[in-house]
Amino acid sequence: MTQQISPSRRKFLRTMPIGIGALQLGPTGSAAASFLGEGTVPSLGGAVAWLNSPALTKENLRGEVALFDFWTYTCINWRRTYPYLRAWHEKYEKHGLKVIGVHTPEFGFESHADNVARFAKELQIKYPVAIDSEYAIWRAFENEYWPALYLADAQGHIGYHKFGEGDFERTERAIQDLLRRAGGDGFDSQLAPVKATGAEAAADWAYLKSSENYVGYAHTEGFVSRGGFAFDKNHSYVAPERLQRNEWALAGNWTAQKQAIQLNAPNGSIVYQFHARDLHLVMGPERLERPVRFRILIDGQIPGASHGTDTDDRGNGVVIEPRMYQLTAVRL
């Protein structure tokens, strides 16, 4: 999900917004971190709400080392970054580090403050979070990526950034260095202990051969249902008998939209030939009070021990709210 933002990708996804997330962004492909001077912290005005804190300003942060984390809650790359943010907040807050989440949405449902607040509570996020649904802080930083980290010293000078997941040790060493320069002490030089399970577990980059994809027709790749998409109307799709790697198809009655696909009748399915340990989809019910049951199969069989955190060993799951769901965690 480490992608340049575009307005067409921020429109509201109706009924069944689904995205396949397993972006191939590893140590050799990630953007390099930088220790160069990069200006000063811009205005933090324009957030529609704040969580865990009154509204902060750049003036409030003078005297503290500040780590700004741009995130959106369906981003798998951010989910694998969050355990480190949590650990850094727990270890270094009392020594002068202020972790500040800036939630800037990719999908329309992520712009709703109630959705962000509910998700932040589920993940037990305790540091301040600016709900940046209008992109005010995003634009002030001239940011283009999820996740993105900006580290500022006690005078408000940004001296480090990291785009995408990874380089966690390097980032923590930068935090330690700026805290010491600001007079912080009392912490050891050991890295903070990190606990990451489920969707937060580090990717298996060596096994990963399937990248992120979208199912809305504006940005998808590899769609092979017979006849292609019937744009913006009900259509009965037929999936081919065989798929090549990273091809996908629909079966049943669906409406294909620019940003999403919507299931119109029971027993529809998505088939996808992928090569990865984990498979995630962003999905949502039409209404929160009407959960949607689903089932997954791997090579035609129930997943067993390879089920994800949002499915059981029989492959059963329930879509209860718009978010990312982990469907598989394949035992390799």
Secondary structure, 3 states (H helix, E strand, C coil): CCCCCCHHHCCCCCCCCCEECCCCCCCCCCCCCECCCCCECCCCCCCCEEECCCCCCCCCCCCCEEEEEEECCCCHHHHCCHHHHHHHHHHHHHHCEEEEEEECCCCHHHHCHHHHHHHHHHCCCCCCEEECCCCHHHHHCCCCCCCEEEEECCCCEEEEEEECCCCHHHHHHHHHHHHHHCCCCCCCCCCCCCCCCHHHCCCCCCCCCCCCEECCCCCCCCECCCCCCCECCEEEECCCCCCCCCCEEEEEEEEECCCCEEECCCCCEEEECCCCCEEEEEECCCCCCCCEEEECCECCECCHHHECCCCCCCCEEEECCCEEEEEEECCC
